[in-house]
């Protein structure tokens, strides 16, 4: 299972939750549709009340919500099927989402045309790095790889921790041979011999 090309662990594809992405897309784009519907409602010549957002121009909310849900679900589902994150997944999602917008016309040429146009625009946008000023300058890690890299950077051995904080710091952090080292330090500093004990029954007396 490889991602955008190249080898290594960073290119391994990690499946995503298509259903969750669809729900999130529905909520986000549906919220935008609600705003547009409210704007349309406020521009009506006749005052139809606040509920007109749903009763008169509610189709806008439904259309936006459907487009957002279809786009995100199909994009992530296609990525899971292909085991790749690239612009082709966005194109598939864009085609289906654009087709939803064209459904209101009831004409197949318009439905296909809207889907193809949306797919082309989103494909180019994603292919050029998802930005208006050109390609990405460097590859961005997905969330899973970024978290794994952070865990590896923060992970260190007990010996390194003891070396950084100091053996016996706070009476809590001790190395395995702490008692012997402590006895040697006391003898060197004060000439006092301290008998050491070990809780390990297998340790030499």
N, C-alpha and C positions, 0 to 999 in steps of 0.2 A: 504494500500500500504506500504509494508515493504521492507527494504533493506536487509543487510547482516545478519539479525538475531537480537535477542534482541528487547526490546521495546523502546519507547521513541520517541520524535520528531526527534532525529538525524537519526532515521532509516527510515523515510518517504522517499519514492522514488520520485524524481522530474524528469519529462520527459525531454528528451534532443532533440536537433535538429539533427535528423538523416541525413537529406539532407545536412545540413551545415558540419556535420562531414565527410560525404562522399566527399564533395568538397575539404575540407581541406586535407583529406587523399590522394586524387588524386593529389593535388598540391605538397604535401610534398614528397610522394613516387615517383611521376612522376619526380620531380626534381632530386631525386637520380638516377632514370633511365636515365635521360639526362646526368648525370655525367658518368654513366657506358657506355652509348652509345658513348660519346665523347672519352672515353678511348679506346673502341673497334675501333673507327674510326681512332684514332692515331696509332694504332698497325697494320693497314692494310699495306701490302707491297706496294700497288700502291696508290699514292696520289690521293684522290678523292675529296678533297676540304672540306671546313667547312660544306657545306650543306649535306655532307655524314652522319652527325649525324642524319639527318631526312630521307634522301633518301636511304641510305644503311643499317644503323643500327637503323633506327627509330622504328623498331618493339620492340626494347628493351624499349624505352621510353613509347610506348603504353602499353606494358605488365605491366611495373611497375606502371604506372598511374592507369590502370584498377585494379590491385591487391590492391593498396592503397585505392581506392575509394570503391571497393566491401567490403573490410575488415571493414573499419570504418562505412560504411552505415549499413551493416548487423549486426555488433556488437551493435551499438546504437539502431537500430530498434528492435533487439531481446530484448535488455534491456527494451525498452519501452513496448513491448508486455508482458514481464514477470514481469515488474515492480520490477526488481532486478538488482543490479550491482554485477556480480560474474564472475567466470572463464568460466561458460557455455556459456555466450554470446561471450566471446573471442574465444571459441572453434568453435562455429557456424561461426563466421567471418573468422576464420582461415581455416575452411574446404572450404568455398566458395572461399576465396582468393587463396588457394592452388590449387583448381580445375581450376581457371583461368590460372594459370601457366601451368597446364597440358593440356589445350585445344590445344596447338600448336601441340601436338603429334597426335591428332585425335583418340586416343585409349582410350576407356572407363576405362579399368583397370588402366591405367596410370593417368587418370584424378582423379578417385576415390582415388587412392593411394597417389597422391600428396596432395589431400585435407585432407585425414585422417592423413598423416604424419604432415602436417602443423598444423592441429587442435590439435593433441596430444602435439606437442612441445609448442605451444602457451598456451594451457590449463595448462600444468605443470608450465610454466613460470609465468602465472597469478596466479595460485593457490598457489604458493609458495611466493607470495607477489610481483611479478614483479621485482624480483632482483635475482642476481646470487648467493648470499651468504645466502639464506634461507628465512624463513618467516618474515613478518613484525613483529616488536616488539610491535607495537601499531596500533590501527585502525586510518586510515586517514580520515578526514572529506572531503566531497565533497565541491565544490566551494560554493554552496548555503548555506550549514550549516555553513561554515566558515565565510561567510559574515554576516549571521544572528547573530552569536556569537559575532563578532566584533561590530555590531550595539548595541547589548544588553550591552556589556561592556562599550561602550562610552555613552550610554543614561543615563541621570540623571535628577532629578527633579529640578525645579527652585529654591527651597529652598536650595538644596545642592550647586547649582551654586553660589547663593548669599552668603552662608556660606563660600565658598572657596575664592571667589573674594572680598567679603566685601560689605555690604549694601551701596548703593550710590556711588560706585566706578565709577569715571569718569563722574559723573552726568548722567549716563545712566541706570545703574542697580539699581532698587529699589524694595524693598519688599512691599507688600500691605499696611503695617502699618509703612512705612518708615518715614512719616511726624511726626507721634506721637512719634516714637523712637527718632527722631532728636530733637524734642522739649524737651523731657525729658533729653537728653544729654546736650543741651544748658543750661537748667535750673540748672542741677547738676553742670556743670562746671563754669558757669558765673552768675548764679542767674537771668537769663533773661527768662521771659515767652514769648513764641512765640505762637501766635494763629494759629492753623492749619486749613486748608481748605480741603474739599474733593470734587472731581469732580463727585462723585457718588450721583445722586439725591435722592437715597433711603437711604443714610447714615444719621445717626442722626446728627442734627446740634450741 
